[in-house]
Amino acid sequence: MIFVAKTAAFGTWESPITARVVAAQGLRLGFVAVDGDDIYWLEGRPQEGGRNVLVRRTPDGQTRDVVPAPFNVRTRVHEYGGGAYIVAEGSAYFSNFSDQRVYRASPGDTPDAITPEGPWFYADFTFDRRRQRLICVREDHGVEGREAVTTLVSIPAGGSTRQAQPHHAVVLASGHDFYSTPRLNPDGSMLSWICWRHPNMPWDGTELWVADVGDTGLSNARRVAGGPTESIYQPGWSPDGTLYYVSDRSGFWQIYRASGSSDPLVSRDPAVAGAEFGRPQWLFGWASWACAGPSRMVVTYTRDGRWRLAELDLDTGTVRDLVPSFEPAEWLAATSDAALVIGGSPTMPQSVVRVDLASSSVEVLRSSSSMTFDVGYLSTAEAIECPTEGGLTSHAFFYAPRNKDFAPLEAEQPPLIVISHGGPTTATKATLDLQIQFWTSRGFAVVDVNYGGSSGYGRAYRQRLNGQWGIVDVADCVNAALYLARSGRVDRSRMAIRGGSAGGYTTLAALTFRPEVFEAGASYYGVSDIEGLARDTHKFESRYLDSLVGPYPERQDVYRARSPIHFIDRLACPLILLQGLEDKVVPPNQAQMMADAVRAKGLPVALLMFDGEQHGFRRAETMIRSLEAELYFYGVVFAFAPADPIEPVPIANV
């Protein structure tokens, strides 16, 4: 039998990748770790209200939850969190989201709190075996009206609410605005860490410090590397006591040894010239290297927007790719014979995998999706470079519409969705993302833009956004869309832009300051008033805008000139806004006042606010409603009827 695809308009194609499937298969995997022969990772489960569950896999292949409900392994340090647990000597120590206390979970026992109730948040733990204590980052929110005080502290590991009073932490290092990555050398005699000061972010300038460790505190603290214009990332110790770290002093994040040669470890391998072995540290606990014995590392690096997993020979400085088709994410651990990593491929969802270092064979320990998708419904990313302002080029991944069951109408070009990623100093990936496939399998083209300011292309590319937020990012998104339209790959009259957080700001700025380009937009917890954000956000990002826009209030004029809320008169197309009501990063009033202003102007606008959601949606019901609402909205704007049955969205001024 010969199969003939149905002919239908773009946007109306039926797809097995529904919003419900996206949410159900949206398990968030992260923070893999090893303790003895056991492997651990976190699972963010949308079906459990977004709860983060610590999971253990034993050598016999059995997988069990370590932390029972309602415990939620998530810290609020920096609000974005990360580094919320550590496992040592068979016990797990973790921050619990609801009260931000540190708990110890031992096999067979209910978790015990080992820190008292109070205004303290904890993250990024290391275990001091010699002294049976934790060393970690602590945020103290105890003084109302004053920003949190961040320090390095120690916590005795043996406290318990059942056996004795929980212990107060002892401050080990203070004086900087931020601390990160405390790590002990193998014999516990030395501690390394990163610290930095306002207005720098960790990808701008950080310092690497080392100190001698005693039973009562630290001594002989000294700066080893870094400064206000050098970003240090992931310091750590090898089994033989050598200190390694990542620095971008060459213009690219490279791995260095703290003693000996000042050259990066891979300086002699031309195969990785221009590669980056680091990431912008938005979350604690991210890793791009792990020792697999005294003479080799497992490393992850990116080049041309694609991440790779490799083995680094520490004696020769040569790099050997392990699984070329696999793209690792932000978490990595290693044993003497294997890499434990989370990642995926263009057709493989994010998974926890074990990679044998001798054979490069891959064993999937846990997949974020229980479904297998026919490749006939999956669109594969095409890396493109787009001409943009100033004679420069920007980077993006293009996804053409793909659905094996459907063919387009004759001479019809697909509508385009431009995605502006959050951060803005992050980067989008080319691995399988069911949210993107939700759109492409319905007949949309998608371009996911790594605009100037994105990481993975060197420090100079990251710094294109300095002082230019709302200009460079907007120009690169606009020019990616116009480039595709000129090449005849998308419909110039049906182009939309969407983004979350900083990407939501880029979306609103593009619609406001370049109103001739897009016909619709979707902002997820985006910023409409950057001046308001400068006055009302959390400590970690409270001075971020100094580099992106300028110092505030000295450059208040620039803040107002870049804020879409002040230029509603320029906006000319429909807009949908989606916002969590418990967002501490971008306050909900940012979406509310934008919706009110657009409604007052008479343009079509929809606003969906979600109880219980913070910055980034984690609940299955929210994911389903927001994705379906956005599709419904585009159907109204572009005059097509989605195949999906969708609860109507109230849209003002239609």
C-alpha positions as CSV (number, residue, x, y, z in Angstrom):
1,M,0.0,0.0,0.0
2,I,1.3,3.4,-0.9
3,F,0.8,6.0,1.8
4,V,-0.3,9.5,0.6
5,A,0.1,12.4,3.0
6,K,-2.9,14.6,3.5
7,T,-2.8,18.1,2.1
8,A,-3.6,20.7,4.7
9,A,-2.7,24.3,5.6
10,F,0.3,24.9,7.8
11,G,-0.7,25.2,11.5
12,T,-3.6,22.8,11.1
13,W,-1.7,19.5,11.0
14,E,-2.7,16.9,13.5
15,S,0.3,15.8,15.6
16,P,0.9,13.0,18.2
17,I,3.1,15.5,20.1
18,T,0.3,17.2,22.0
19,A,0.6,19.6,24.8
20,R,-0.3,16.9,27.2
21,V,2.4,14.6,25.8
22,V,4.9,17.5,26.1
23,A,4.0,17.9,29.8
24,A,3.9,14.2,30.5
25,Q,7.2,13.6,28.8
26,G,8.7,16.7,30.3
27,L,10.7,15.1,33.1
28,R,13.5,17.4,34.1
29,L,16.7,15.5,34.7
30,G,19.8,17.1,36.3
31,F,22.7,17.0,38.8
32,V,24.1,13.5,38.3
33,A,26.5,12.3,41.1
34,V,28.3,9.2,42.2
35,D,28.8,7.8,45.7
36,G,30.7,4.5,45.7
37,D,28.9,2.2,43.3
38,D,25.7,4.2,43.5
39,I,24.6,6.8,40.9
40,Y,22.3,9.7,41.8
41,W,20.3,12.3,39.9
42,L,17.4,14.7,40.3
43,E,14.1,14.3,38.6
44,G,11.8,17.4,38.3
45,R,8.3,15.8,37.9
46,P,5.6,18.0,36.4
47,Q,2.9,15.5,37.4
48,E,3.9,16.0,41.1
49,G,3.6,19.8,40.9
50,G,7.2,20.2,39.7
51,R,8.7,18.5,42.8
52,N,12.4,17.7,42.5
53,V,13.1,14.1,43.6
54,L,16.5,12.7,44.4
55,V,16.8,9.2,42.8
56,R,19.4,6.5,43.4
57,R,20.5,3.7,41.1
58,T,22.2,0.8,42.7
59,P,24.7,-1.6,41.0
60,D,21.9,-4.2,40.5
61,G,20.1,-1.8,38.3
62,Q,17.4,-0.9,40.8
63,T,16.2,2.7,40.9
64,R,14.5,4.2,44.0
65,D,13.5,7.6,45.3
66,V,15.7,8.7,48.1
67,V,13.6,11.5,49.3
68,P,9.8,10.9,49.9
69,A,7.0,13.3,49.3
70,P,6.5,16.1,50.2
71,F,10.2,16.9,50.3
72,N,11.4,18.9,47.3
73,V,15.2,18.9,46.7
74,R,15.6,22.5,45.5
75,T,17.4,25.5,46.9
76,R,16.6,29.2,46.5
77,V,20.1,30.5,46.7
78,H,20.4,33.0,43.8
79,E,16.7,32.1,43.2
80,Y,17.8,29.9,40.3
81,G,19.3,27.4,42.7
82,G,21.2,24.3,41.7
83,G,23.7,22.3,43.8
84,A,20.8,21.4,46.1
85,Y,22.2,18.0,47.3
86,I,25.4,16.0,48.0
87,V,25.7,12.3,48.8
88,A,28.5,11.1,51.0
89,E,29.1,7.8,52.9
90,G,25.7,6.6,51.9
91,S,23.7,9.6,53.2
92,A,22.2,12.3,51.2
93,Y,22.2,15.9,52.4
94,F,19.8,18.3,50.7
95,S,18.0,21.7,50.8
96,N,14.3,21.4,51.0
97,F,12.4,23.9,49.0
98,S,9.5,24.7,51.4
99,D,11.6,25.7,54.4
100,Q,15.1,25.9,52.9
101,R,16.6,23.9,55.8
102,V,19.3,21.2,55.1
103,Y,18.2,17.6,55.7
104,R,20.0,14.4,56.0
105,A,18.4,11.3,54.4
106,S,19.8,7.9,55.4
107,P,18.6,4.7,53.9
108,G,15.3,3.6,55.5
109,D,14.9,6.7,57.6
110,T,12.7,9.8,57.3
111,P,14.9,12.8,56.5
112,D,16.2,14.8,59.5
113,A,16.7,18.5,59.5
114,I,20.3,19.4,60.5
115,T,19.9,23.2,60.3
116,P,17.5,25.3,62.4
117,E,14.5,27.2,61.1
118,G,15.4,30.7,60.0
119,P,16.1,33.1,57.1
120,W,18.9,31.0,55.7
121,F,19.2,29.3,52.3
122,Y,22.0,26.7,51.5
123,A,23.5,25.4,48.3
124,D,26.6,23.9,46.6
125,F,27.8,21.4,49.2
126,T,31.1,19.7,49.7
127,F,31.6,17.0,52.4
128,D,34.5,17.2,54.8
129,R,35.1,13.6,55.7
130,R,37.9,14.3,58.2
131,R,35.7,16.6,60.3
132,Q,32.3,15.1,59.4
133,R,30.7,18.4,58.3
134,L,29.4,20.1,55.2
135,I,30.9,23.2,53.7
136,C,28.5,25.2,51.5
137,V,27.2,28.6,50.3
138,R,24.7,30.3,52.6
139,E,22.4,33.2,51.9
140,D,21.2,35.1,55.0
141,H,17.9,36.9,54.5
142,G,17.6,37.9,58.1
143,V,17.7,41.7,57.9
144,E,14.6,43.2,56.4
145,G,15.2,45.8,53.7
146,R,18.8,44.7,53.2
147,E,20.0,42.4,50.5
148,A,20.9,38.9,51.5
149,V,24.4,38.3,52.9
150,T,26.3,35.4,51.2
151,T,29.1,33.5,52.9
152,L,30.8,30.2,53.0
153,V,29.8,28.2,56.0
154,S,30.4,24.8,57.7
155,I,27.6,22.7,59.1
156,P,28.1,19.6,61.4
157,A,26.7,16.6,59.5
158,G,25.5,14.9,62.6
159,G,22.8,17.2,63.9
160,S,19.2,16.0,64.1
161,T,15.8,17.4,65.1
162,R,15.0,14.0,66.8
163,Q,18.3,13.5,68.6
164,A,19.5,17.0,69.4
165,Q,19.1,20.7,68.4
166,P,20.1,21.4,64.8
167,H,23.4,23.2,64.5
168,H,24.0,26.7,63.5
169,A,26.4,27.2,60.7
170,V,29.9,28.6,61.3
171,V,31.1,31.2,58.8
172,L,34.4,30.3,57.1
173,A,34.7,33.1,54.4
174,S,32.9,36.4,54.0
175,G,33.4,39.8,52.5
176,H,32.5,39.2,48.9
177,D,29.0,39.6,47.5
178,F,28.9,36.1,46.1
179,Y,30.5,32.7,46.7
180,S,30.4,29.5,44.7
181,T,31.9,26.1,44.3
182,P,33.7,25.3,47.6
183,R,35.7,22.2,47.0
184,L,38.1,20.3,49.3
185,N,41.2,18.5,48.2
186,P,41.4,14.8,48.7
187,D,43.0,14.9,52.2
188,G,40.8,17.8,53.4
189,S,43.7,20.1,54.1
190,M,42.8,22.7,51.5
191,L,39.6,24.4,50.3
192,S,39.1,26.2,47.0
193,W,36.2,28.4,46.0
194,I,35.0,31.2,43.6
195,C,33.9,34.6,44.7
196,W,32.9,37.9,43.0
197,R,31.5,41.3,43.7
198,H,28.7,43.5,42.3
199,P,28.2,44.5,39.6
200,N,29.9,41.5,38.0
201,M,28.1,38.3,37.1
202,P,30.0,35.0,37.3
203,W,30.6,35.0,33.5
204,D,32.1,38.6,33.7
205,G,34.7,38.4,36.4
206,T,35.4,36.1,39.4
207,E,38.3,35.2,41.6
208,L,39.6,31.7,42.5
209,W,40.8,31.5,46.2
210,V,42.5,28.7,48.1
211,A,43.0,28.4,51.9
212,D,44.3,25.9,54.4
213,V,41.7,24.1,56.4
214,G,41.8,23.6,60.2
215,D,39.3,22.3,62.7
216,T,38.1,25.8,63.6
217,G,38.4,27.7,60.4
218,L,40.5,28.7,57.4
219,S,43.9,30.2,57.3
220,N,46.4,31.5,54.7
221,A,43.7,32.4,52.2
222,R,45.1,33.6,48.9
223,R,43.8,34.4,45.4
224,V,45.1,32.0,42.8
225,A,43.5,33.3,39.6
226,G,40.8,35.5,38.2
227,G,39.8,39.1,38.6
228,P,37.2,41.6,37.4
229,T,37.7,40.8,33.7
230,E,38.4,37.1,33.9
231,S,35.7,34.5,34.5
232,I,36.7,31.4,36.5
233,Y,34.4,28.4,36.4
234,Q,34.4,25.0,38.2
235,P,37.5,24.8,40.3
236,G,38.2,21.3,41.7
237,W,40.8,18.8,42.7
238,S,42.1,15.6,41.0
239,P,42.7,12.4,43.0
240,D,46.4,13.3,43.3
241,G,45.6,16.8,44.8
242,T,46.1,18.9,41.7
243,L,43.8,22.0,41.4
244,Y,42.2,22.5,38.0
245,Y,39.8,25.2,36.9
246,V,38.3,26.8,33.8
247,S,39.1,30.4,32.7
248,D,38.2,32.6,29.8
249,R,41.4,34.6,29.9
250,S,42.2,33.6,26.4
251,G,38.8,34.7,25.1
252,F,37.4,31.2,25.4
253,W,36.7,29.1,28.5
254,Q,39.6,26.6,28.7
255,I,40.8,24.2,31.4
256,Y,43.9,25.2,33.3
257,R,46.1,23.5,35.9
258,A,46.8,25.8,38.9
259,S,50.4,24.9,39.1
260,G,53.0,24.5,36.3
261,S,52.4,25.8,32.8
262,S,50.2,28.8,32.3
263,D,48.9,27.4,29.0
264,P,45.5,25.7,28.9
265,L,45.5,21.9,29.0
266,V,44.4,21.6,25.4
267,S,46.5,24.3,23.8
268,R,48.4,21.7,21.7
269,D,45.3,20.1,20.2
270,P,44.2,22.0,17.1
271,A,41.0,19.9,16.9
272,V,39.5,21.9,19.7
273,A,40.8,25.4,18.8
274,G,38.1,27.9,19.5
275,A,36.2,25.5,21.7
276,E,34.7,26.4,25.1
277,F,34.9,24.1,28.1
278,G,32.7,26.3,30.4
279,R,29.3,27.7,30.7
280,P,27.7,30.8,32.3
281,Q,27.1,29.8,35.9
282,W,23.3,30.4,36.2
283,L,23.0,27.5,38.6
284,F,25.3,26.0,41.2
285,G,26.8,22.5,40.5
286,W,27.2,22.7,36.7
287,A,30.3,20.8,35.5
288,S,32.3,20.5,32.3
289,W,35.0,18.3,33.5
290,A,35.5,15.3,35.9
291,C,38.6,13.3,36.7
292,A,38.5,9.7,35.6
293,G,41.8,8.7,37.3
294,P,45.2,10.4,37.7
295,S,45.9,11.0,34.0
296,R,42.6,11.6,32.3
297,M,39.5,13.7,32.5
298,V,36.0,13.4,31.0
299,V,35.2,16.8,29.5
300,T,32.4,18.5,27.7
301,Y,33.0,21.3,25.3
302,T,31.2,23.3,22.7
303,R,32.1,24.5,19.2
304,D,29.8,26.1,16.6
305,G,26.9,25.8,19.0
306,R,27.2,22.0,19.5
307,W,28.3,20.3,22.7
308,R,30.5,17.2,22.7
309,L,31.5,14.6,25.3
310,A,35.2,13.7,25.2
311,E,38.2,12.2,27.0
312,L,41.1,14.5,27.8
313,D,44.6,12.9,28.2
314,L,46.3,15.0,30.9
315,D,49.8,14.0,29.9
316,T,49.5,14.9,26.2
317,G,46.7,17.4,26.2
318,T,44.8,15.6,23.4
319,V,41.1,15.2,23.3
320,R,39.1,12.2,22.0
321,D,35.4,12.5,21.3
322,L,33.5,9.7,22.9
323,V,30.0,9.7,21.4
324,P,29.9,12.1,18.5
325,S,26.1,12.0,18.1
326,F,25.4,12.7,21.8
327,E,25.3,16.3,23.1
328,P,25.9,16.6,26.9
329,A,24.0,19.1,29.1
330,E,25.3,20.9,32.2
331,W,25.9,17.9,34.5
332,L,28.8,15.5,34.6
333,A,30.4,12.9,36.9
334,A,32.9,10.2,36.3
335,T,34.4,7.0,37.7
336,S,37.6,5.4,36.6
337,D,36.0,3.6,33.7
338,A,32.8,5.6,32.8
339,A,31.3,9.0,32.3
340,L,27.9,9.7,33.9
341,V,26.3,12.5,32.1
342,I,22.9,14.0,31.1
343,G,22.2,14.9,27.5
344,G,20.5,13.9,24.3
345,S,20.6,14.1,20.5
346,P,18.4,15.5,17.8
347,T,16.3,12.4,18.0
348,M,17.0,11.3,21.6
349,P,15.3,13.2,24.6
350,Q,17.4,14.3,27.6
351,S,18.6,11.2,29.4
352,V,20.9,10.0,32.2
353,V,23.5,7.9,30.5
354,R,26.6,5.9,31.4
355,V,29.3,6.0,28.7
356,D,32.0,3.3,28.9
357,L,35.4,5.0,28.4
358,A,37.0,2.0,26.7
359,S,34.3,1.2,24.2
360,S,32.2,4.5,24.1
361,S,29.1,2.3,24.4
362,V,26.1,4.1,25.9
363,E,23.7,2.8,28.5
364,V,20.6,4.8,29.1
365,L,19.8,4.8,32.9
366,R,16.8,7.1,32.7
367,S,15.1,9.0,29.9
368,S,13.0,12.1,30.3
369,S,10.5,10.6,27.9
370,S,8.9,7.1,28.1
371,M,7.6,7.5,24.5
372,T,9.5,6.7,21.3
373,F,8.7,9.1,18.5
374,D,8.7,8.3,14.8
375,V,11.4,10.4,13.2
376,G,8.8,11.3,10.6
377,Y,7.4,13.7,13.1
378,L,10.7,15.1,14.2
379,S,12.4,18.2,12.7
380,T,16.2,18.2,13.0
381,A,18.1,21.4,13.8
382,E,20.0,23.1,11.0
383,A,22.8,25.4,12.2
384,I,22.6,28.7,10.3
385,E,24.5,32.0,10.4
386,C,22.5,35.1,9.7
387,P,23.8,38.5,8.6
388,T,23.0,41.1,11.2
389,E,23.8,44.8,12.1
390,G,27.4,46.1,11.8
391,G,28.5,43.6,9.1
392,L,28.4,40.8,11.7
393,T,26.7,37.4,11.7
394,S,24.7,35.7,14.5
395,H,24.0,32.1,15.1
396,A,20.7,30.1,15.2
397,F,19.2,26.7,14.7
398,F,16.4,26.4,12.1
399,Y,13.7,23.8,12.2
400,A,11.6,23.2,9.1
401,P,8.0,21.9,9.5
402,R,7.9,18.1,9.6
403,N,5.0,15.7,9.9
404,K,5.0,12.5,7.8
405,D,1.1,12.5,7.7
406,F,0.8,15.9,6.0
407,A,1.9,17.9,3.0
408,P,1.4,21.7,2.6
409,L,-0.9,23.4,0.3
410,E,0.6,24.3,-3.0
411,A,2.7,27.4,-3.0
412,E,2.1,28.0,0.7
413,Q,5.0,29.0,2.9
414,P,5.0,28.1,6.6
415,P,4.5,30.6,9.4
416,L,7.6,31.2,11.4
417,I,8.1,31.3,15.2
418,V,11.3,33.0,16.3
419,I,12.5,31.9,19.8
420,S,14.6,34.3,21.9
421,H,16.2,32.3,24.7
422,G,16.3,33.4,28.3
423,G,19.4,34.5,30.3
424,P,20.3,36.4,28.2
425,T,23.8,34.9,28.7
426,T,22.8,31.3,28.0
427,A,22.5,29.5,24.7
428,T,20.0,27.3,23.0
429,K,20.8,23.7,22.1
430,A,20.1,21.5,19.1
431,T,19.0,18.4,21.0
432,L,15.4,17.1,20.9
433,D,13.0,19.5,22.5
434,L,9.4,18.4,22.4
435,Q,8.2,22.0,22.8
436,I,9.8,22.9,19.5
437,Q,8.5,19.7,17.9
438,F,5.0,20.6,19.1
439,W,5.2,23.5,16.7
440,T,7.1,22.0,13.8
441,S,4.8,18.9,13.7
442,R,1.8,21.2,13.3
443,G,3.3,23.0,10.3
444,F,5.3,25.9,11.9
445,A,8.9,26.7,11.0
446,V,11.0,27.6,14.1
447,V,14.3,29.5,14.4
448,D,15.9,29.3,17.8
449,V,18.4,32.2,17.9
450,N,21.7,32.4,19.7
451,Y,21.9,36.1,19.5
452,G,24.9,38.2,20.4
453,G,25.4,37.8,24.1
454,S,24.9,34.1,24.0
455,S,27.5,31.8,25.5
456,G,29.4,29.1,23.6
457,Y,31.0,31.4,21.0
458,G,33.7,33.1,23.1
459,R,33.9,36.1,25.4
460,A,33.8,38.7,22.6
461,Y,30.5,37.2,21.3
462,R,29.1,37.2,24.9
463,Q,30.1,40.9,25.3
464,R,28.3,42.0,22.2
465,L,25.3,42.5,24.5
466,N,27.2,44.8,27.0
467,G,25.3,48.1,27.0
468,Q,23.2,46.8,24.1
469,W,20.4,44.7,25.7
470,G,17.2,45.4,23.7
471,I,19.3,46.4,20.6
472,V,21.7,43.5,19.7
473,D,19.4,40.7,20.7
474,V,16.4,42.3,19.0
475,A,18.5,43.0,15.8
476,D,19.7,39.4,15.7
477,C,16.2,37.9,16.1
478,V,14.7,40.3,13.6
479,N,17.5,39.6,11.0
480,A,17.2,35.8,11.5
481,A,13.5,36.1,10.6
482,L,14.1,38.4,7.6
483,Y,17.0,36.2,6.4
484,L,14.7,33.1,6.3
485,A,11.9,35.2,4.6
486,R,14.3,36.4,1.9
487,S,15.4,32.9,1.3
488,G,11.8,31.8,0.7
489,R,11.7,29.3,3.6
490,V,9.0,31.1,5.6
491,D,5.9,33.3,5.1
492,R,7.0,36.9,5.5
493,S,3.4,37.9,6.4
494,R,3.1,35.3,9.2
495,M,6.0,35.7,11.6
496,A,5.8,35.6,15.4
497,I,8.3,35.8,18.2
498,R,8.2,34.2,21.6
499,G,10.5,34.0,24.6
500,G,10.7,33.5,28.3
501,S,12.3,35.7,31.0
502,A,15.1,37.8,29.3
503,G,13.8,36.2,26.0
504,G,10.4,37.6,27.0
505,Y,11.9,41.0,27.2
506,T,13.6,40.6,23.8
507,T,10.2,39.5,22.4
508,L,8.4,42.6,23.8
509,A,11.3,44.9,22.6
510,A,11.2,43.4,19.1
511,L,7.4,43.9,18.9
512,T,7.7,47.5,20.2
513,F,10.8,48.8,18.5
514,R,10.6,46.8,15.3
515,P,6.9,46.7,14.8
516,E,7.1,46.2,11.0
517,V,8.6,42.7,11.3
518,F,6.3,40.5,13.4
519,E,2.6,39.8,13.3
520,A,2.3,38.3,16.8
521,G,4.2,37.7,20.0
522,A,4.2,35.5,23.1
523,S,6.0,36.6,26.3
524,Y,6.5,34.1,29.1
525,Y,7.3,35.9,32.4
526,G,9.1,38.6,30.3
527,V,10.3,42.1,31.4
528,S,8.3,45.1,30.1
529,D,9.9,47.7,32.3
530,I,13.6,47.2,32.8
531,E,13.8,50.3,35.1
532,G,11.3,48.6,37.4
533,L,13.4,45.4,37.2
534,A,16.5,47.4,38.3
535,R,14.6,48.5,41.4
536,D,12.8,45.2,42.2
537,T,14.6,41.9,41.7
538,H,16.7,39.4,43.7
539,K,20.3,39.9,44.8
540,F,22.0,37.7,42.1
541,E,20.7,39.9,39.2
542,S,20.3,43.1,41.1
543,R,23.3,44.7,39.3
544,Y,23.2,42.6,36.1
545,L,21.7,45.4,34.2
546,D,24.7,47.6,34.9
547,S,26.5,45.7,32.2
548,L,23.5,45.0,29.9
549,V,22.1,48.6,30.0
550,G,24.2,50.9,32.2
551,P,24.5,51.9,35.9
552,Y,21.2,52.8,37.5
553,P,20.0,55.5,38.3
554,E,22.8,57.3,36.5
555,R,21.5,56.0,33.1
556,Q,17.8,56.2,33.9
557,D,17.2,57.7,30.5
558,V,18.5,54.6,28.8
559,Y,16.4,52.3,31.0
560,R,13.3,54.2,30.0
561,A,14.3,54.3,26.3
562,R,14.7,50.5,26.3
563,S,11.5,49.7,28.2
564,P,8.6,48.5,26.0
565,I,6.0,49.7,28.5
566,H,6.8,53.3,27.6
567,F,6.3,52.9,23.9
568,I,3.0,51.1,23.5
569,D,2.2,53.6,20.8
570,R,4.7,51.8,18.6
571,L,3.3,48.3,19.2
572,A,1.1,47.2,16.3
573,C,0.3,43.5,16.7
574,P,-1.5,41.0,19.0
575,L,0.3,39.8,22.1
576,I,-0.2,37.0,24.7
577,L,1.5,37.1,28.1
578,L,1.9,34.2,30.5
579,Q,3.1,34.7,34.0
580,G,3.6,32.9,37.3
581,L,2.1,34.6,40.3
582,E,5.0,33.6,42.7
583,D,7.8,34.8,40.4
584,K,10.6,36.5,42.5
585,V,12.8,37.1,39.5
586,V,10.4,39.0,37.2
587,P,7.5,40.3,39.4
588,P,4.0,39.5,38.0
589,N,3.2,43.3,37.8
590,Q,5.5,43.4,34.7
591,A,3.1,41.3,32.7
592,Q,0.0,42.9,34.2
593,M,0.9,46.4,33.3
594,M,1.9,45.4,29.8
595,A,-1.4,43.7,29.3
596,D,-3.3,46.7,30.6
597,A,-1.5,49.1,28.3
598,V,-2.0,46.9,25.2
599,R,-5.7,46.5,26.1
600,A,-6.1,50.2,26.5
601,K,-4.6,50.8,23.1
602,G,-7.2,48.5,21.5
603,L,-4.9,45.8,20.3
604,P,-5.7,42.1,20.8
605,V,-4.1,40.9,24.0
606,A,-4.4,37.8,26.3
607,L,-3.0,37.5,29.8
608,L,-2.8,34.2,31.7
609,M,-1.6,34.2,35.3
610,F,-0.8,30.9,37.1
611,D,-1.1,30.3,40.8
612,G,1.8,28.4,42.4
613,E,4.3,29.0,39.5
614,Q,7.6,30.8,40.0
615,H,10.1,31.8,37.3
616,G,9.8,29.0,34.8
617,F,6.7,26.8,34.7
618,R,7.1,23.4,36.4
619,R,3.5,22.1,36.8
620,A,2.0,19.8,34.2
621,E,-1.3,21.6,34.1
622,T,0.5,25.0,33.5
623,M,2.6,23.6,30.7
624,I,-0.5,22.1,29.0
625,R,-2.6,25.3,29.3
626,S,0.2,27.7,28.3
627,L,1.2,25.7,25.2
628,E,-2.4,25.2,24.0
629,A,-3.3,28.8,24.7
630,E,-0.4,30.0,22.6
631,L,-1.5,27.7,19.7
632,Y,-5.0,28.9,20.0
633,F,-3.8,32.5,20.0
634,Y,-1.8,32.0,16.8
635,G,-4.8,30.4,15.3
636,V,-6.9,33.5,15.9
637,V,-4.1,35.9,14.7
638,F,-3.2,33.9,11.6
639,A,-6.7,32.8,10.8
640,F,-6.4,29.0,10.9
641,A,-8.1,26.3,13.0
642,P,-5.8,24.1,15.1
643,A,-6.6,20.4,14.9
644,D,-6.3,20.2,18.7
645,P,-9.4,20.6,20.9
646,I,-8.4,23.7,23.0
647,E,-10.2,25.6,25.7
648,P,-10.7,29.1,24.3
649,V,-8.5,31.8,25.6
650,P,-10.0,35.2,26.4
651,I,-8.5,37.7,24.0
652,A,-9.4,41.4,24.5
653,N,-10.1,43.5,21.5
654,V,-10.6,40.7,19.0
